[in-house]
Amino acid sequence: MYKKKVFQQKFCCKNILFALAAYLLILSVLIVSPSYSDSADQADEFFKIFAKPNYVTEGDGIVETQDGYVVAGSVFDESGPSTYGWVIKIDKAGKKQWEKELGKKARDSAFYRTAVTSDNSIVLVGSVNAVLGGAFEKSSGWIAKLKANGEVEWDKNIQFERITRSMDVQPIKRNSMIVVGRGRQGTPYSQSTKDFAFIAELDSNGNILWSKRINKGYWADIVCPLKKEGFIIGGGSWIAKIDNSGNVLWEYYFDKKGEYLLYAIKEMGNGSIIIGRKPKDMKAHYILLSKLGANGNLEWDKKIDSSGLCSIDGLWITKGNEIVAVGGTCANERERIWAAIFSISGEIKSIKKFLTAKDIEISQAIPTGEDGFIAVGSGAEQQTSGSAAWVFKTKFKTTKNK
């Protein structure tokens, strides 16, 4: 089963004591060194860990609801072994409201992203029924819709080819949703194998209204609905503008060797697009911030190679027309999350790092007002394969504070 970013094979916890030790280690570090407490009221910040004994728990996506947040991810059962889709609802203070595990009838399943519809329902996307290796390699895109209280409304698979994975979802007008993802044609390991991106519009009951394959050898991991019309989708080093019927209006390749990974997209007020990228090489400790015009022309491309910044997992524009980026630091850094303010031309204005616990990997961050964010990810010990999902909420200053 493949997961967001690397989609590596999961491993299980060795025992419950290691998981408990990881929890106490992270918690003790936060108590001793609350590196973010100077920038937010206690009511506006928290670091919550969600673990299950003898399981690996991962948080991959987060969305804000009317009264809290929903986190999507997966749990790995060592007795299976099997991976299940996992979703949890927390209130504004991080307290659990309800928790669900879905997909237990499948050998392998996981959620990657989540969204809230206009009727306050929760939509989750991911993949299910992956079988790795040989001629039987197969997976389906997975989409589930839950009521605000966690009750499952429907649970469906979509299959375009032997390999199909739904990677991102966004609600749009007419009470429908846009889903993008990955597909693979051909038989496994043959020269005829071809990767493609897909985009589909689904109605409120999960029925496909239309779908398009974009056979460019690239995957789609992100979708960004545009304010006027159409969508921006992207994955790897490729980005494209799509109209409301799924037709490609323009495309841009940052590089055709696949050396960079596209992690965040945000539309600006004038129709231009801000993109956050990182090197595919995990040893390369820098990030890239780029701006494309409304017609897909590159306006600027900035390399930020200071402060050990290694990923951009959240990106948005303030009312003051500044760019906010949130991401993770490199493996040799103690701090694991950062937030930075950039000018509209991509120049870094301020930066702040948060947390001092090791092995914290961020997956997604979203804004909570002009000067705050909430992030989700996974944390693992260095000496064991045990892992727990976490949610971190804070505010940050826009003055330089490293």
C-alpha positions, 0 to 999 in steps of 0.5 A: 500500500502506498501512502502520501509522499513516499507510500512506503510499506508500513511497519508495526510497533514492537510493543506498547512500552515503546509507544508509551515511552515515545509519548512521555518523551515528547510530552516531557520535552514540550513541558520543559521547552515550550518553544511556542508559548510566548506567541499564543494564549494557552487557549489557542495552542495545543499538542495532542498525540493520538496513539493506539497500543500495538498499532502505528497511527498516522495523520495525513490530512486535516480540515476545519469544521464549524466547531473543531477539526477533522483529521484523516489518516490510517492505523496499521494493525500488527496482528494482520498485518493490515492498514485501516482508514482512520478519522478523528474529530476534535474540538477547538481545544483538541479534545476528541469528540469521536473516532472511526476506523474504516476499511477493515474488510480490506487488506489495505486501506488508508485516507490521505485527505479530507474536506467539509461540504456545504451541508457540514458532511465530511468527505475522505479520500484515499486508496483501498485493496492494494496488493503489492507485487506480481501480476495481481497488483491492484488498488482502488480509489476510496471515497467515504462521506460521513455525517458531522457526528461520524456516522457513515453516509456512504463508502465507495470505490472508484476504479479507472485502471489497475492502480487507482488512488484518490489523493485530494478532494475539495468541495465546489458549488452545486453541492458536489466535489472535485477529486484528483488522484493517481492511476497506472495503466499496463501490466506491472513492471512492463514497458507498457506501464504508464502513469496518469493523473485523473480528475473527477466531479462527484455529486453529494451521493458519490456518483461520478458526474464526469471524469478525465484522465490526463495521460502525461506520465504525472500524478495529481496529488493536489487540487485547488479550485479557482475563484472564477472558474476551473482548477489547478492540479499538480503532482511531482514537478508538474502543474496544470490548469483545468476547466470545469469540464476537465480539459487542460488549459495550460501546463507547466513543468518545473523539471521533467526529470522528477527531481522535485515534489510539489506539496502546496498550491494557493491561488492569489487574488489576481489569478496567479498561483503560489507553489511550494516544492521540495527536492525529491532527494531527502538529503537536499535541505532546502525548499522552493517557492514559485509564482505562476501567472494566471496564464501559466507563465513563471514569474519567479522561482525562489530557493530557500536554503537556510534554517534547515527547511525541508518541506512546505506542507501549508500555504496561504495568503494573508489579508495584507497580501503576504505569503505564509508557509508552514512545513518541516525541518530536516532530519538533523534538526531538533525543531520539526515544524516552522512557519514563515512570512514571505513578501509577495515577491517571495522574499523571506521576512520572518521565520519561527520554529516550533517543538523540540521533539525528534522524529516529528513529520508534518503532513498538512497545515491549514490557517486558523486566522491571520497569525495561527495554524493547525498542523497534522502529522506523525511522530516515530521513535528513532529506535523503534518503528512505533508511531503516533498521530499528532495535531499541533495548533499555535499562533506565531509572530510575524517578527523574526524569531528563530 
